[in-house]
Amino acid sequence: WAESATLAVLPNAPSLIYPGKNQERLLKKRNRLLKKLFEEKTIDQLTYELAIQEELPHKPYQLPQIAPHLLQKVNKLQKGKRVETSVNKALQQRANTIVKNHYNNLKQNKIFNIGVLILDVKTRKVLAYVGNSPTDKAHQKDVDVIDKPRSTGSILKPFLYAAMLDAGEILPKTLVADVPTQIANYNPKNFNLEYDGAVPASRALSRSLNVPAVRMLQQFGLDRFHHYVKRIGLTDIKYGANHYGLSLILGGAESNLWDLCKGYAALSSTINHYDETQGKYYKNEFVNPTFLANTTINFGKVSTEKTIFDAGSVYLTYQSLKEVNRPEEEENWKFFDSSKEIAWKTGTSFGFRDAWAIGSTKDYVVGVWVGNADGEGRPGLVGLSTAAPILFDVFNVLPKSKWFVKPFDELEKIPVCRKSGYRASEICETQDSVFVQRSGLQTKACPFHLWVHLDENEQHQVNSSCYPINKMKHTSWFVLPPLLEFYYQRKNPNYQTLPSFKSDCNSSNKAVMDFIYPKKKVKVFLPKNFHEQTNQLVFKLAHTISNMKVFWYLD
């Protein structure tokens, strides 16, 4: 009777009196009606006395807004149904708090939007879904940035590295060229605008060097890698390989956080399932994650055939990603037993419009995107400094996981040249016995070690035309091509260039040189300066003999 009386006395203008506003007036009106009902003997005395003792209902609580963007997605896909999600409430709330704290800092630089997705690798279920930061309508707070296509930056590089390992194109430490590169009109550059000459493939990945990545993609084949990307399930890559060109590996294509986390979760699960099934693979490994609590993911049939990548190649890829330099607060992680081993990668799109960080342990995948939903670029919007701190804050609230079990059946221990990273040849003087993927057995032997004949003092190269054979010293020498050598020796002071031939020797070896700039078939436009004079052009080349006199012929 108390509730019925309260509803009956609410005015037609509910903004004047309602639960939570003008409570005293509402209480008097309700009790007056109850008294009238008692006097007219509609209710008895006991009912009346109990009714007036009841409190008025208070202001209604707000509906929980813990994961509003996931609610939008559920409403769109499961409209009208009662749905229980797989979201872990406590983890979702902690992720919301982390995003809010970073948003308060990033908005000072006019960076307003953040997305965070946490997946369980084993069940492939969504554990937390932060579709956007707590910004305002002016900055698209209602946009779910997790499923929106954005430029990938460098976030696809691990897939290329894994593909090349899987195909037997490289070994983890194989040297790849890092020199000025011009491919048609495409001129990729490293983020720091420097070159190492030659760098191990694993270090090129962990340092996210652009030039080696482009050259590796060119070597592997653009169409071939595009086919891999489509099989991984990156749905926003809708055009043919030639549409993207070699920039595909540096952010020339778009993808979304959902698909990328799906891909990384599948890589992690490939290693886990290989261990759990004693050396087998699931056919449907690259399956879509789910946010439904009562749905069980079907990974398909078990097979001895790999799905896309073999477990050994994925494991070696993750070993490289574990060495990626962490943000300042995490840079000394190796010195602490409590630190978590995480395979992770950042990405930054052209124009500083998108910052990515995706990481995986054996049990969890965490993906972070930071930027502006309207596409505005901002200085400092870099994966390492904006997205990575959020990634590690999220991992810090997740349980610690053991590192992946090494898939020994997909790895072989072979001698590898310590300097070149190729399979060791018989003349490689320093060799390491390391585990490589089984397909790596087909890679070629070290091409950079040569037999060199020196005089007794080891000062000059000699041959039988000028020096007694019985006095020669024969040694193995690590020799890079001139262009690689030019940059490599700057970063590697222990690198020794080949000695020159003795002056009286008839050298059959031709001196080798290579152009640094310009490259073949390059068109150079020379603008005029403020004095209407055409600017000069600097020609540059590298030569194996540093004091060689070079004649230039200009047409």
C-alpha atoms as one frame of an Amber mdcrd trajectory, in Angstrom:
protein
   0.000   0.000   0.000   2.862   2.444   0.712   4.326   2.010  -2.779   0.923
   2.208  -4.455   0.100   5.392  -2.566   3.472   6.904  -3.542   2.846   6.217
  -7.222  -0.687   7.602  -6.957   0.381  10.969  -5.547   3.193  11.607  -8.061
   2.147  14.721 -10.026   1.740  14.879 -13.769   4.882  16.992 -13.797   7.306
  14.446 -12.334  10.221  16.881 -12.436   8.642  18.701  -9.446   8.444  15.743
  -7.072   9.974  12.305  -7.572  12.017   9.840  -5.476  15.205  11.666  -4.633
  13.745  15.186  -4.935  11.414  17.025  -2.492  11.187  13.928  -0.313   9.377
  15.673   2.555   6.580  16.959   0.339   6.239  13.573  -1.281   6.120  11.850
   2.136   3.346  14.179   3.375   1.287  13.615   0.240   1.655   9.847   0.501
   0.736   9.725   4.195  -2.236  11.991   3.581  -3.558   9.562   0.977  -2.954
   6.576   3.291  -4.852   8.296   6.093  -7.738   8.980   3.748  -7.789   5.311
   2.723  -7.853   4.328   6.435 -10.664   6.747   7.276 -12.724   5.383   4.385
 -11.977   1.869   5.702 -10.283   0.809   2.486  -7.389  -0.425   4.633  -7.391
  -1.508   8.269  -5.468   0.132  11.117  -2.575  -2.358  11.117  -2.030  -1.945
   7.392  -2.168   1.837   7.774   0.376   1.902  10.619   2.776  -0.380   8.785
   2.452   1.594   5.537   3.330   4.965   7.036   6.437   3.421   8.627   7.854
   2.464   5.240  10.595   4.710   3.796  10.201   6.387   0.461  12.220   4.912
  -2.397  15.460   6.810  -2.913  16.937   8.199  -6.090  17.467   5.270  -8.512
  21.012   4.105  -9.049  22.589   4.694 -12.428  22.891   1.687 -14.691  26.469
   0.364 -14.621  28.657   1.707 -17.443  31.666  -0.570 -17.035  31.942  -1.645
 -20.691  29.572   0.607 -22.685  31.198  -0.057 -26.068  30.966  -3.800 -25.638
  27.302  -3.261 -24.723  26.843  -1.485 -28.070  28.434  -4.437 -29.863  26.297
  -6.978 -27.990  23.132  -4.990 -28.710  24.023  -4.863 -32.389  24.858  -8.560
 -32.736  22.486 -10.091 -30.151  19.609  -7.597 -30.154  16.719  -8.523 -27.873
  18.513 -11.503 -26.299  19.643 -12.044 -22.741  23.437 -12.251 -22.970  26.105
 -13.167 -20.424  29.539 -11.951 -21.481  32.939 -13.419 -20.675  34.207 -10.080
 -19.303  35.898 -10.310 -15.912  34.305  -7.455 -13.940  37.253  -6.800 -11.636
  39.745  -6.856 -14.526  37.494  -4.606 -16.622  37.303  -2.044 -13.812  41.072
  -2.067 -13.345  41.598  -1.676 -17.078  39.147   1.267 -17.055  41.134   2.891
 -14.247  44.438   2.423 -16.112  42.968   3.940 -19.278  41.501   6.869 -17.332
  44.844   7.643 -15.662  46.740   7.608 -18.960  43.983   9.564 -20.693  44.382
  12.385 -18.148  48.050  12.658 -19.140  47.642  12.156 -22.881  44.867  14.723
 -23.263  47.403  17.401 -22.309  48.955  16.644 -25.712  45.499  16.580 -27.347
  45.476  12.792 -27.642  41.965  11.788 -26.677  41.175   8.183 -27.633  42.420
   4.845 -26.258  41.337   1.256 -26.826  42.371  -1.801 -24.794  41.479  -5.446
 -25.459  42.443  -8.409 -23.249  42.029 -11.984 -24.519  42.438 -15.342 -22.835
  44.739 -17.343 -25.129  43.420 -20.740 -24.058  39.667 -20.061 -24.376  39.975
 -17.156 -26.864  37.442 -15.226 -24.785  37.379 -11.478 -24.127  38.352 -10.689
 -20.528  38.266  -6.902 -20.795  36.985  -4.564 -23.494  37.739  -0.845 -23.177
  36.353   0.593 -26.398  37.387   4.181 -25.726  38.718   6.565 -23.115  36.417
   8.594 -20.821  36.564  11.598 -23.138  33.652  13.778 -24.325  31.329  13.853
 -27.335  33.507  16.428 -29.075  36.240  13.788 -29.197  34.052  10.831 -30.217
  33.677   9.166 -26.812  30.964   6.856 -28.177  33.130   5.482 -31.009  34.332
   1.935 -30.406  37.950   2.193 -31.580  38.682  -1.532 -31.104  37.030  -2.595
 -34.360  37.889   0.502 -36.430  40.542   0.176 -39.177  43.723   2.198 -38.592
  47.180   2.274 -40.163  49.179  -0.648 -38.774  52.607   0.979 -38.521  55.174
  -1.722 -37.696  52.773  -4.087 -35.973  52.812  -6.587 -38.898  56.592  -7.111
 -38.838  56.457 -10.197 -36.561  54.179 -11.943 -39.079  56.739 -11.353 -41.859
  59.587 -12.561 -39.666  57.649 -15.715 -38.730  56.725 -16.301 -42.377  60.360
 -16.073 -43.517  61.486 -18.433 -40.761  58.685 -20.839 -41.619  59.596 -20.772
 -45.319  63.303 -21.372 -44.611  64.337 -17.998 -46.056  66.356 -16.888 -43.010
  67.672 -18.019 -39.641  67.030 -15.874 -36.542  70.498 -14.262 -36.594  70.919
 -14.030 -40.375  72.411 -10.670 -41.351  70.071  -8.505 -43.411  71.050  -5.305
 -45.172  70.380  -1.990 -43.474  71.600   0.573 -46.000  70.046   3.471 -47.948
  67.446   1.858 -50.174  65.582   3.088 -53.224  63.015   0.760 -54.800  61.411
   2.526 -57.772  60.056   5.703 -56.167  59.893   4.192 -52.689  62.601   5.302
 -50.273  62.081   3.759 -46.801  63.969   5.141 -43.816  64.549   3.973 -40.266
  62.882   5.901 -37.458  66.259   7.242 -36.232  67.371   8.044 -39.816  70.549
   5.967 -39.329  71.850   2.753 -40.908  73.706  -0.218 -39.420  74.959  -1.659
 -42.715  73.992  -5.200 -41.725  71.992  -6.345 -38.717  70.764  -9.762 -37.485
  67.160 -10.355 -38.542  66.052 -10.943 -34.942  67.567  -7.631 -33.832  66.044
  -5.831 -36.812  62.674  -7.085 -35.554  63.242  -6.241 -31.879  64.508  -2.756
 -32.839  61.737  -2.366 -35.428  64.085  -1.221 -38.188  62.165  -0.189 -41.296
  64.755  -0.611 -44.045  65.593  -4.267 -43.231  61.836  -5.012 -42.997  61.203
  -3.602 -46.487  64.166  -5.465 -47.947  63.023  -8.688 -46.272  59.533  -8.217
 -47.711  61.026  -7.658 -51.167  63.084 -10.838 -50.780  60.125 -12.878 -49.479
  57.708 -11.588 -52.087  54.919  -9.048 -51.707  52.164 -11.290 -53.126  53.333
 -14.181 -51.004  53.191 -12.175 -47.764  49.855 -10.642 -48.738  48.516 -14.199
 -49.017  49.763 -14.958 -45.504  48.108 -11.808 -44.117  44.766 -12.762 -45.654
  44.996 -16.245 -44.122  45.732 -14.747 -40.698  42.348 -13.020 -40.927  43.122
  -9.301 -41.108  39.761  -8.392 -42.607  40.505  -4.706 -43.299  43.214  -5.570
 -45.850  40.714  -5.679 -48.695  42.788  -4.818 -51.762  45.399  -6.671 -53.780
  49.095  -6.715 -52.931  50.008  -4.150 -55.593  47.612  -1.629 -54.070  49.732
  -1.517 -50.911  53.183  -2.167 -52.358  56.165  -2.656 -50.071  54.712  -0.102
 -47.659  52.410  -2.912 -46.508  54.971  -3.790 -43.842  55.315  -0.185 -42.589
  51.679   0.842 -42.189  50.575   1.133 -45.799  47.577  -1.043 -44.919  44.906
  -0.757 -42.246  43.735  -3.192 -39.608  41.926  -3.083 -36.286  42.786  -4.020
 -32.720  40.362  -6.946 -32.676  41.897  -8.684 -35.714  45.479  -8.012 -34.621
  44.898  -9.406 -31.125  43.224 -12.403 -32.772  46.365 -12.975 -34.852  48.756
 -12.709 -31.918  46.530 -14.978 -29.789  46.634 -17.578 -32.581  50.454 -17.444
 -32.657  50.597 -17.988 -28.885  48.027 -20.760 -29.042  49.976 -22.503 -31.816
  52.897 -23.047 -29.421  50.613 -24.018 -26.522  48.597 -26.530 -28.528  51.746
 -28.031 -30.044  52.960 -28.798 -26.524  49.562 -30.024 -25.276  48.990 -32.390
 -28.230  52.556 -33.757 -28.336  53.477 -32.174 -31.641  50.210 -31.503 -33.479
  48.248 -28.494 -34.718  44.611 -27.434 -34.740  43.124 -26.654 -38.157  41.077
 -23.664 -36.955  43.772 -21.925 -34.916  43.163 -18.433 -36.329  39.559 -18.390
 -35.120  37.609 -15.287 -34.108  37.547 -14.580 -30.335  34.224 -14.411 -28.505
  32.736 -12.214 -25.786  29.970 -14.727 -24.971  30.441 -16.601 -21.687  28.553
 -19.706 -22.781  30.285 -20.120 -26.149  33.132 -22.600 -26.525  35.603 -21.953
 -29.319  35.963 -24.759 -31.851  39.629 -25.032 -32.851  38.868 -27.698 -35.455
  40.473 -31.064 -35.990  43.937 -32.006 -34.802  46.508 -32.543 -37.556  50.223
 -33.072 -37.981  50.145 -30.374 -40.673  50.821 -26.803 -39.537  47.974 -24.289
 -39.837  49.987 -21.364 -41.196  53.235 -21.148 -39.205  55.066 -24.023 -37.538
  55.515 -23.858 -33.764  59.300 -23.537 -34.029  59.121 -20.395 -36.188  56.555
 -18.808 -33.870  58.643 -19.634 -30.802  61.771 -18.051 -32.340  59.717 -15.001
 -33.329  58.532 -14.610 -29.742  62.097 -15.000 -28.494  63.009 -11.936 -30.590
  59.938  -9.990 -29.444  60.848 -10.671 -25.824  63.997  -8.580 -26.398  62.144
  -5.447 -27.548  63.297  -2.476 -25.457  60.650  -1.683 -22.859  59.530   1.794
 -21.681  61.755   3.584 -19.154  59.908   2.286 -16.087  60.339  -1.306 -17.328
  63.794  -1.175 -18.927  65.527  -3.096 -16.085  62.934  -5.881 -16.014  65.500
  -8.651 -16.513  67.060  -7.953 -13.114  63.899  -8.782 -11.154  62.531 -12.273
 -10.549  59.003 -10.879 -10.350  59.174  -9.476 -13.884  57.006 -11.027 -16.563
  58.363 -12.436 -19.810  56.285 -10.826 -22.544  56.583 -11.053 -26.326  55.444
  -7.649 -27.509  55.632  -5.198 -30.391  54.851  -1.532 -30.916  53.779   0.336
 -34.027  53.597   3.979 -35.055  51.822   5.122 -38.214  53.034   7.783 -40.631
  52.258  11.288 -39.406  52.030  10.137 -35.759  48.335   9.292 -36.082  48.292
   5.834 -34.483  50.275   4.235 -31.677  50.045   0.475 -31.133  51.332  -1.968
 -28.545  50.398  -5.651 -28.546  51.905  -8.212 -26.201  51.427 -11.861 -25.356
  52.293 -14.270 -22.602  51.428 -17.952 -22.578  47.984 -17.146 -21.140  47.004
 -13.623 -22.195  47.091 -11.233 -25.138  46.798  -7.504 -24.483  46.305  -5.005
 -27.297  46.431  -1.213 -26.982  45.689   1.491 -29.534  46.205   5.200 -28.798
  45.380   8.131 -31.061  42.575  10.423 -32.139  39.415   8.962 -33.614  39.260
  11.809 -36.144  42.737  10.887 -37.460  44.567  13.977 -36.211  48.281  13.316
 -35.730  50.139  14.595 -32.692  53.879  14.965 -31.994  54.959  12.338 -29.521
  52.186   9.920 -30.522  54.622   6.993 -30.671  53.950   3.390 -29.726  56.813
   3.116 -27.232  55.945   6.262 -25.267  52.124   6.288 -25.368  50.738   2.774
 -25.956  53.475   0.649 -24.349  53.119   2.120 -20.805  49.409   1.229 -20.894
  50.263  -2.289 -22.106  52.630  -2.951 -19.204  50.287  -1.405 -16.640  47.632
  -3.878 -17.814  50.045  -6.826 -17.708  50.969  -5.814 -14.160  47.395  -6.515
 -13.001  47.264  -9.882 -14.784  48.533 -13.100 -13.162  52.124 -14.025 -13.957
  52.531 -16.653 -16.686  55.336 -19.074 -17.396  57.214 -18.646 -20.662  56.248
 -20.797 -23.644  57.476 -24.382 -23.738  60.182 -24.776 -26.376  58.843 -26.974
 -29.248  61.933 -29.193 -29.583  60.376 -31.397 -32.266  60.154 -28.382 -34.617
  63.717 -27.213 -33.875  67.122 -28.527 -34.859  70.480 -27.734 -33.267  73.012
 -26.768 -35.923  76.307 -24.842 -36.117  75.709 -21.213 -37.065  78.324 -18.643
 -38.026  78.608 -16.230 -35.119  79.327 -13.234 -37.335  76.900 -13.713 -40.212
  74.103 -15.722 -38.580  74.014 -18.092 -41.593  74.598 -21.822 -41.415  78.286
 -22.187 -40.676  80.537 -23.110 -43.580  83.791 -25.002 -43.085  85.766 -21.730
 -43.076  83.701 -19.855 -40.454  86.226 -19.445 -37.642  83.705 -18.857 -34.826
  80.562 -20.967 -34.666  77.684 -21.328 -32.230  75.525 -24.391 -31.818  71.959
 -23.048 -31.704  68.390 -24.228 -32.157  66.781 -23.136 -35.434  63.484 -23.968
 -37.103  63.600 -27.210 -39.110  62.975 -25.378 -42.377  66.168 -23.419 -41.645
  68.211 -26.470 -42.605  67.652 -25.518 -46.249  69.160 -22.032 -45.894  72.470
 -21.417 -47.626  75.850 -21.507 -45.900  77.659 -18.349 -44.826  78.501 -16.283
 -47.956  80.638 -13.697 -46.167  83.669 -15.750 -45.094  86.426 -16.050 -47.704
  89.854 -17.681 -47.827  92.466 -14.932 -47.917  96.202 -15.376 -48.611  98.451
 -13.026 -46.632 102.167 -12.374 -46.388 104.168 -13.487 -43.353 103.438 -10.258
 -41.467  99.716 -10.421 -42.340  99.881  -6.871 -43.680  98.984  -7.460 -47.340
  97.155  -9.879 -49.548  99.424 -11.858 -51.868  99.286 -14.577 -54.510 101.673
 -16.888 -56.309 102.641 -14.185 -58.842 104.508 -12.180 -56.201 105.062 -14.295
 -53.123 106.371 -17.772 -52.283 103.527 -20.153 -51.593 105.328 -21.798 -48.679
 105.526 -18.441 -46.867 101.878 -17.485 -47.327  99.455 -17.463 -44.424  95.971
 -18.670 -45.246  93.138 -17.373 -43.121  89.388 -17.027 -43.136  88.165 -13.433
 -43.384  84.716 -11.972 -42.779  84.020  -9.700 -45.762  80.840  -7.707 -46.390
  79.892  -6.111 -49.722  81.239  -2.544 -49.987  77.960  -0.735 -49.319  77.140
  -2.852 -46.258  80.738  -2.593 -45.066  80.703   1.218 -45.322  77.928   1.504
 -42.702  78.672  -1.678 -40.729  82.171  -0.651 -39.673  80.820   2.610 -38.231
  78.703   0.682 -35.718  81.118  -2.252 -35.325  84.639  -0.966 -34.597  86.016
  -4.512 -34.388  85.209  -5.137 -38.043  88.421  -5.572 -40.046  88.540  -4.617
 -43.689  90.508  -6.738 -46.128  94.213  -5.785 -46.408  95.240  -4.404 -49.778
  97.382  -6.418 -52.217 101.125  -5.969 -52.256 102.105  -3.454 -54.856 104.021
  -5.986 -56.991 101.194  -8.527 -57.007  99.000  -9.090 -60.032  95.620  -9.027
 -58.417  92.979 -11.012 -60.198  90.402  -9.671 -57.771  88.769  -6.570 -59.112
  88.206  -3.756 -56.683  84.507  -3.595 -55.907  82.442  -0.500 -55.329  78.791
   0.364 -54.980  76.803   3.554 -55.193  75.319   4.972 -52.022  73.557   7.762
 -53.893  72.046   7.974 -56.425  70.809   4.478 -57.255  70.035   3.108 -60.718
  67.195   4.695 -62.684  66.555   7.375 -60.078  65.228  10.736 -61.207  66.694
  13.640 -59.233  65.066  17.049 -59.242  67.373  19.926 -58.343  65.470  22.960
 -57.028  66.807  26.483 -57.187  67.875  28.401 -54.116  66.960  31.964 -53.117
  69.602  33.315 -55.510  68.006  31.550 -58.505  70.944  29.138 -58.650  70.406
  25.401 -59.131  71.383  23.460 -56.017  74.283  21.044 -56.225  74.023  17.260
 -56.128  76.267  15.124 -53.938  77.306  11.762 -55.421  78.436   9.130 -52.954
  79.881   5.616 -53.288  81.558   2.972 -51.162  84.732   1.176 -52.263  86.474
  -1.846 -50.774  89.815  -0.016 -50.978  89.559   3.185 -49.001  92.426   5.024
 -50.745  91.415   4.046 -54.275  91.254   6.858 -56.811  87.848   6.888 -58.534
  87.053   8.631 -61.827  83.526   9.932 -62.322  81.988  10.177 -65.771  78.883
  12.344 -65.908  76.642  12.368 -68.938
